[in-house]
Amino acid sequence: MQMLFQLDVGRQTPEQVRATFWQSAGDAEVEVRGFAEELFRSAIDNQEQIDGLIAQNSKHWRLERMPAVDRNLLRMAIAEMIGFRGTPFPVVINEALEIARRYSATESINFLNGILDAIARALIGK
């Protein structure tokens, strides 16, 4: 999520984000770093589809008007739903909500849960 936030708000290229993020992140385990890289790549590669799903399922909220943390939490979770089909959607949603409890406003939790639940149901139908 932090890499997506940095890409979105910092207006950097993915390569710049990777370089600066890992410099500041310290020593991450190989497995953690690999998963984070794959998730970041999934979000970038599928950004048009991800943003379209968010727009379709967020009534009365334009993507650019959402808080940056919430927008990028949604992108991260949806990227995982699309790119890591082996992870059950409820697990993805619960993980995203745990991150939201730490970084988002309290009132964002229900909003994020509703959007992610609707998108999960739409993706299951495909």
Order of alpha helices (4+ residues) and beta strands (2+ residues): alpha-alpha-alpha-alpha-alpha-alpha-alpha
